[in-house]
Amino acid sequence: MQSGTVYNIQRMSTQDGPGMRTTVFLKGCPLHCLWCSNPESQSFQQQLLVFDNLCRGCGKCMEVCPHGAVIKNGELYGRDISICHDCGVCATACPAKARIMSGTSMTVEEVMQVVRKDSLFYGNSGGGVTFGGGEPTSAGEFLIALLHACRQEGYHTCVDTCGHCAPEQFKKVLDLAELLLFDCKHMNPEQHRRLTGQDNGLIIANLREAMRASVPVRIRVPLMPGLNDSDDNIAAMAALLHEFDRRDVDVLPCHAFGKSKYAALGHHAPDLAAYEPNALKEVLDRFRRHDLNITIV
């Protein structure tokens, strides 16, 4: 049976498509966006997160670590990331949940067992199942098998994608998804590479393919101060959407909710701050001036 790595399953979600939904987050992403609020979603491997603020100082982690990677900092216990193997033994022993593993190998049936728990709410609310990430299309046949399983059980299917996907895989997704939430990060290839690690050639090609297809597409823009909110970028985005008579855009303004996760992974957090109200209003007016209808998500 197909299996893949899942890092979270969020039940009763209302932000990832219509109605009440179950959102399955698949681990791994080909992009590394500077503003990513879920850095644990980028790697395809299981990872240990250590939240210092939750540590009770019991020392259970040091007792069980097989690699000597746990270090004591005053009354708390951290880790030497240079020798940590992300094995998760310390997470199993931690009573405070200050150490957790991101990423669990699951079969299609194991995911579906969770999905089915909320099936009554899907019908009553017009909801269903959303697959996000990371980048869900990077899961290959695991995502395709999950979409097949959901369609066979009558659940509405949605895929939240950055669009960086081999065309043959993307066509399979288009055949099975009933809604796409498609991230549009930057229209300039060089700027896109600087901000995400990849240019946007493949992404734009897949976006055009999606907008030619029969599946509904919602364009989503993660809006970052000074990075992708210029008038030139918004104008270029509007020009592409207008080619297909599209005007609706979901805007996700910058936030700092994921900073603690960077520290828990031993990474530096991005130096970003949320918009001040007046600054956000000015940026949103740019979308309107280019004949785009915005919804803040």
FENRA-V712919 format. One line per field, one symbol per residue. phi: phi as a letter, one per 30 degrees, with the letter a starting at -180 (. if undefined). psi: psi as a letter, one per 30 degrees, with the letter a starting at -180 (. if undefined). burial: 1 if it has 16 or more other ideal C-beta (glycine too) atoms within 10 Angstrom, else 0. Layout:
phi->???
psi->???
burial->???
//
This chain:
phi->.ebacccabcchdbcckdidbcccccdjadcbdececbddddddcdbccccedcdcidiedddcddciddbcciccbcacddcdchdidddddddchdbbccjbdbdeddddddeddcddddddciclcccbahbddddidddddddeddddcicdcbbcbdidaeeddddddddcdcacccdbcaddeddddddbjbdcedddddddddddddddbcdbcdcceicbcdddddddddddddechcbdbcccdebcdcdddddddicdddcbbdddedddeddddddddcicccbdc
psi->kklakkfkjjlhkgfhlkaklkkjjkkkkflikfgkfifffekflkkkkjjeffkfgfgeeeefkfggfkkkjbflkbljfffkghfgeeeefjffhfjlkjjkkkleeeefeeeffgeefeeffgabkkjabajefffbfeeeeeeeeeefggkkkkkjlffjkkeeeeeeeeffkfkkjjkjekfkeeeeeefffklgeeeeeeeeeefflfkkkkkkjjjkkfeggleeeeeeeeeeefeghkfkkkkjlklgfgefeeeffglkkkikklkkeeeeeeeefeeefghkkkkk.
burial->010111111000100111011111111111101011111111110111111000100001110010001100000111100001010111101100011111100101001100100110110000111111111111100111111111100011111111111000110111011111111111110011001101110111011001100010111111111011100011001101100001001111110001001101110001010010000100110110010101000
//
